[in-house]
Amino acid sequence: MSAEIRVGSLVTNPSKPDWGLGKVKLEAQRVHVVWRNVLNLQPKVMIPSALVLAEVQNDPFLDSLSEGKGSRKSRSTKNQVISYQPHRTMFRRDFVGFTQADFAELAGSAWRGRHSLGGLLAGTLKSSLKRPYKSWGVKRRLELHLANENHYSSADPFPYPKLFVYSKELLSFRFYIEAPLDPTRPDAVKYTYWRAFRKQLQEDNDVLDLLLQTMDKHQLMLVGLLP
């Protein structure tokens, strides 16, 4: 490990830029690093030579992480070696608001995580609708999806009905179901949720009226988004 990287240092991994900043937790032949943008926040065992000391050495989110109950520390020295034992509750955190960086870059943005805004929104939906709602941060995008886990796939999320939050340059949040632009293309068969949604609006006036009332109450618009 570089002499400049110590326990508590903030680091980056050039081969995984989407992980954002990481905080060194254990110094030995290998190091444990908690990465800001890795959703479950479980420490990853890293080869020290893969790490680069971050330009900034303070981060409100990473600095808020403690070693958890039951962790054991060696004698207090400048290069303290920590035997790290994560504690489940230490990873829960309330969302405290967006920062300017959340609208410009993926690295350092933690609001999509299940420990942050993603988890808070999913928990609210799960509690109020009594359905298994979860959140997913979209890989390499400043975007969060919220959906019923039984009707969603992170491998191919777009055909599924979802709420999404998007923070590229400005904050946007919408309900979204993707429809195929060309119904004759080979993969059009996978858009079953769009066909069911359209059929319901065409055949059930009560559902249509409820949708229109909700849109009017909350000043919402029904739009088509093109790539």
C-alpha positions as CSV (number, residue, x, y, z in Angstrom):
1,M,0.0,0.0,0.0
2,S,1.1,3.5,-0.7
3,A,2.6,5.2,2.4
4,E,0.1,8.0,1.8
5,I,-2.9,5.7,2.1
6,R,-3.8,4.9,5.8
7,V,-6.8,3.6,7.7
8,G,-9.5,6.2,7.2
9,S,-8.1,7.5,3.9
10,L,-10.5,8.2,1.1
11,V,-9.5,6.4,-2.1
12,T,-10.7,5.7,-5.6
13,N,-10.4,2.6,-7.8
14,P,-9.5,3.6,-11.4
15,S,-10.9,0.3,-12.7
16,K,-14.3,0.9,-11.0
17,P,-15.0,4.6,-11.3
18,D,-18.8,4.1,-10.7
19,W,-18.0,3.0,-7.2
20,G,-17.2,6.6,-6.3
21,L,-15.1,7.3,-3.2
22,G,-14.1,4.6,-0.8
23,K,-12.9,4.7,2.8
24,V,-10.1,2.4,4.0
25,K,-11.1,0.2,6.9
26,L,-8.4,-2.3,7.4
27,E,-4.7,-2.1,6.7
28,A,-2.8,-5.3,6.1
29,Q,-1.7,-7.3,3.0
30,R,-5.1,-6.4,1.7
31,V,-7.5,-3.7,2.7
32,H,-11.2,-3.5,3.4
33,V,-12.9,-0.5,1.7
34,V,-16.4,0.8,2.0
35,W,-17.4,2.3,-1.3
36,R,-19.9,5.2,-1.4
37,N,-21.9,4.0,-4.4
38,V,-22.0,0.3,-3.8
39,L,-25.6,-0.1,-2.6
40,N,-25.2,-2.6,0.3
41,L,-22.1,-0.8,1.6
42,Q,-20.5,-4.0,2.5
43,P,-16.7,-3.6,2.7
44,K,-14.8,-5.0,-0.3
45,V,-11.4,-6.7,0.1
46,M,-9.1,-4.8,-2.2
47,I,-5.5,-5.2,-3.4
48,P,-3.7,-2.0,-2.1
49,S,-2.0,-1.4,-5.5
50,A,-5.4,-1.0,-7.1
51,L,-6.2,2.0,-5.0
52,V,-5.4,5.7,-5.6
53,L,-5.5,8.3,-2.9
54,A,-8.5,10.6,-3.5
55,E,-8.0,14.3,-4.2
56,V,-10.4,15.2,-1.4
57,Q,-10.0,13.6,2.1
58,N,-13.4,14.5,3.6
59,D,-16.8,13.2,2.7
60,P,-19.9,13.8,5.0
61,F,-21.4,10.3,4.2
62,L,-18.2,8.2,4.6
63,D,-17.1,10.2,7.6
64,S,-20.4,9.4,9.3
65,L,-19.7,5.6,9.2
66,S,-18.5,4.3,12.6
67,E,-16.8,0.9,13.1
68,G,-20.0,-0.4,14.6
69,K,-20.7,-2.1,17.9
70,G,-18.4,-5.0,18.9
71,S,-15.5,-3.9,16.6
72,R,-12.0,-4.4,18.0
73,K,-9.2,-1.9,17.6
74,S,-5.5,-2.3,18.2
75,R,-3.5,0.2,20.2
76,S,-4.1,3.8,19.2
77,T,-1.5,4.9,16.7
78,K,-1.3,7.2,13.8
79,N,-1.6,4.2,11.4
80,Q,-4.2,2.4,13.4
81,V,-4.9,-1.1,12.3
82,I,-8.6,-2.0,12.6
83,S,-10.1,-5.4,12.8
84,Y,-13.3,-4.5,11.1
85,Q,-16.6,-6.2,12.0
86,P,-19.6,-4.5,10.3
87,H,-22.8,-4.0,12.2
88,R,-26.1,-4.1,10.3
89,T,-27.7,-1.0,11.7
90,M,-24.7,1.2,11.1
91,F,-25.5,1.4,7.4
92,R,-29.0,2.9,7.8
93,R,-29.0,6.6,7.1
94,D,-31.7,9.3,6.5
95,F,-31.6,11.2,3.3
96,V,-30.5,14.8,4.1
97,G,-30.9,16.4,0.7
98,F,-29.2,16.6,-2.7
99,T,-25.8,18.2,-3.2
100,Q,-24.6,20.1,-6.3
101,A,-22.5,17.1,-7.3
102,D,-25.5,14.9,-7.5
103,F,-26.6,16.7,-10.6
104,A,-23.3,16.5,-12.4
105,E,-21.4,13.3,-11.8
106,L,-22.0,9.7,-10.8
107,A,-18.9,9.4,-8.5
108,G,-19.8,10.5,-5.0
109,S,-23.6,10.5,-5.5
110,A,-25.1,8.3,-2.7
111,W,-28.7,9.3,-2.9
112,R,-29.7,6.3,-5.1
113,G,-28.7,3.8,-2.5
114,R,-31.0,1.7,-0.4
115,H,-29.4,3.3,2.7
116,S,-30.5,6.7,1.4
117,L,-33.3,8.2,-0.7
118,G,-33.9,5.0,-2.6
119,G,-34.5,3.0,0.6
120,L,-36.7,5.7,2.1
121,L,-39.0,5.9,-0.9
122,A,-39.2,2.2,-1.3
123,G,-40.0,1.8,2.4
124,T,-42.8,4.3,2.1
125,L,-44.3,2.6,-0.9
126,K,-44.0,-0.8,0.8
127,S,-45.7,0.4,3.9
128,S,-48.5,2.4,2.3
129,L,-49.3,-0.1,-0.6
130,K,-48.5,-3.3,1.2
131,R,-46.5,-4.5,-1.7
132,P,-42.8,-5.6,-1.9
133,Y,-41.4,-2.4,-3.3
134,K,-37.6,-2.0,-3.6
135,S,-35.2,0.5,-5.2
136,W,-32.5,0.0,-7.7
137,G,-29.8,2.4,-8.7
138,V,-29.3,2.3,-12.5
139,K,-25.8,1.4,-13.4
140,R,-23.7,4.3,-14.7
141,R,-26.6,6.7,-14.6
142,L,-27.8,9.3,-12.1
143,E,-31.1,7.4,-12.0
144,L,-33.2,5.5,-9.4
145,H,-36.0,3.0,-10.1
146,L,-38.7,2.0,-7.6
147,A,-40.9,-1.0,-8.4
148,N,-42.6,-4.1,-7.1
149,E,-39.7,-6.6,-6.9
150,N,-42.0,-9.3,-8.4
151,H,-42.5,-7.1,-11.5
152,Y,-39.0,-5.8,-12.3
153,S,-35.7,-7.0,-13.5
154,S,-32.5,-5.0,-13.1
155,A,-31.0,-6.8,-16.0
156,D,-33.6,-5.3,-18.4
157,P,-35.6,-2.8,-16.4
158,F,-37.2,-0.6,-19.1
159,P,-40.2,-2.8,-20.1
160,Y,-41.5,-2.8,-16.5
161,P,-43.7,-0.2,-14.8
162,K,-41.7,1.9,-12.4
163,L,-41.3,5.2,-10.6
164,F,-37.9,6.8,-11.4
165,V,-35.9,9.7,-10.1
166,Y,-33.3,11.3,-12.4
167,S,-30.8,14.0,-11.4
168,K,-28.8,14.7,-14.5
169,E,-28.5,18.5,-14.6
170,L,-32.0,18.8,-13.0
171,L,-34.3,16.8,-10.7
172,S,-37.0,14.8,-12.5
173,F,-39.4,12.1,-11.1
174,R,-42.0,10.2,-13.1
175,F,-44.1,7.1,-13.5
176,Y,-42.8,5.2,-16.6
177,I,-43.7,2.3,-18.8
178,E,-41.8,1.7,-22.0
179,A,-43.6,0.9,-25.2
180,P,-41.9,-0.4,-28.4
181,L,-41.7,2.3,-31.1
182,D,-42.0,-0.5,-33.7
183,P,-44.5,-3.2,-32.7
184,T,-43.1,-5.5,-35.4
185,R,-39.6,-5.7,-34.0
186,P,-38.6,-9.1,-32.5
187,D,-38.4,-8.0,-28.9
188,A,-41.8,-6.3,-28.9
189,V,-43.3,-9.3,-27.2
190,K,-41.6,-8.4,-23.9
191,Y,-43.6,-5.2,-23.5
192,T,-46.6,-7.0,-21.8
193,Y,-47.0,-4.3,-19.1
194,W,-47.4,-1.5,-21.6
195,R,-50.1,-3.5,-23.5
196,A,-51.9,-4.3,-20.3
197,F,-51.8,-0.7,-19.2
198,R,-53.1,0.5,-22.5
199,K,-55.9,-2.1,-22.5
200,Q,-57.0,-1.1,-19.0
201,L,-57.2,2.6,-20.0
202,Q,-59.2,1.7,-23.1
203,E,-61.7,-0.6,-21.4
204,D,-62.0,0.6,-17.8
205,N,-63.5,4.1,-17.5
206,D,-63.1,4.0,-13.7
207,V,-59.3,3.6,-14.0
208,L,-59.2,6.3,-16.7
209,D,-61.2,8.7,-14.6
210,L,-59.0,8.0,-11.5
211,L,-55.9,8.6,-13.6
212,L,-57.2,11.9,-15.0
213,Q,-58.3,13.1,-11.5
214,T,-54.8,12.3,-10.1
215,M,-53.1,14.1,-13.0
216,D,-55.3,17.2,-12.5
217,K,-54.8,17.2,-8.7
218,H,-51.0,17.0,-8.9
219,Q,-50.6,18.9,-12.1
220,L,-49.1,15.9,-13.9
221,M,-48.7,15.4,-17.7
222,L,-48.8,12.3,-19.8
223,V,-46.0,12.4,-22.3
224,G,-44.1,10.2,-24.7
225,L,-40.3,10.1,-24.2
226,L,-38.2,9.4,-27.2
227,P,-34.6,8.3,-27.0
